[in-house]
Amino acid sequence: MIEKMFDRPVYLKEKKGLVREITTLDDAIDFLEDWPERDRDLIHEVTLKTCFLAHDGHKPLNVARDAMRAFGKKKGILVKAPAVQPWMIGGTTGGGRVSA
């Protein structure tokens, strides 16, 4: 099966301060299906339906991505792309120079 990739990821906060990167339509559907039942509402239902319609080819992929962003914004869990943290970058040891 070919994964339907978003042109840009959507970042959503999860419990315990973790940020989940949603890069594909399948990621989006999984996220919405994992959403707690007690917190599901019309916004959740419409977003999930939009993702299913995009999965079946009835809506463009960017519409599903926009729906996920809107869902995240409405729920207060949408975050900007995380910045590169200093620990993600290797240290500068030696500067690439070789002694003669």
C-alpha positions in Angstrom: 0.0 0.0 0.0 1.3 3.4 -0.9 1.2 5.8 2.1 -0.5 9.2 1.5 2.1 11.7 2.7 1.2 15.2 3.7 3.3 17.9 2.1 4.3 19.2 5.6 3.8 17.4 8.9 1.3 18.5 11.5 2.6 18.5 15.1 0.1 17.7 17.9 0.7 17.6 21.7 0.0 14.3 23.4 -0.2 13.4 27.0 2.9 13.9 29.2 4.2 16.7 27.0 5.1 14.6 24.1 4.7 16.0 20.5 3.4 13.6 17.8 4.5 14.2 14.2 1.6 13.5 11.8 3.2 12.9 8.4 0.7 10.6 6.6 -3.0 10.2 6.3 -2.7 6.9 8.2 -1.0 8.7 11.1 -3.9 11.2 11.2 -6.5 8.5 11.2 -4.6 6.5 13.9 -4.3 9.7 16.0 -8.0 10.4 15.7 -9.1 6.8 16.4 -6.9 6.8 19.5 -8.6 10.0 20.8 -10.4 9.3 24.1 -14.1 8.5 23.5 -15.2 10.8 26.3 -13.5 13.8 24.4 -15.0 13.0 21.0 -17.3 15.6 19.6 -18.6 17.0 16.3 -15.2 18.4 15.5 -13.5 15.0 16.0 -16.2 13.3 13.9 -15.9 15.7 11.0 -12.1 15.6 11.0 -12.1 11.8 11.0 -14.7 11.7 8.2 -12.6 14.1 6.2 -9.6 11.9 6.6 -11.6 8.8 5.5 -12.9 10.7 2.5 -9.3 11.7 1.5 -8.2 8.1 2.1 -10.8 6.9 -0.3 -9.9 9.6 -2.9 -13.0 11.7 -2.5 -11.2 14.7 -1.0 -7.7 16.1 -1.7 -4.9 15.1 0.8 -4.3 18.8 1.7 -7.9 19.1 2.9 -7.3 16.3 5.4 -4.1 17.9 6.5 -5.9 21.3 7.0 -8.7 19.4 8.9 -6.0 18.0 11.3 -4.5 21.4 11.8 -7.9 22.9 12.5 -8.7 20.0 14.9 -5.4 20.6 16.8 -5.9 24.3 17.0 -9.5 23.9 18.3 -8.4 21.4 20.9 -5.4 23.5 21.9 -2.9 20.8 21.0 -1.4 22.2 17.7 2.2 23.1 18.0 4.7 24.7 15.6 7.4 22.5 14.2 9.8 21.8 17.0 13.0 23.7 16.9 16.3 21.8 16.7 17.5 21.2 20.2 21.2 21.6 21.0 21.6 18.0 21.9 20.5 17.0 18.4 23.6 18.6 16.9 26.9 16.8 17.2 29.7 18.7 19.0 32.5 20.4 17.2 35.6 18.4 18.0 38.6 19.2 16.0 36.8 21.4 13.5 37.6 18.9 10.7 41.3 19.7 10.5 43.9 17.0 10.4 47.3 17.6 12.0 50.3 17.2 9.8 
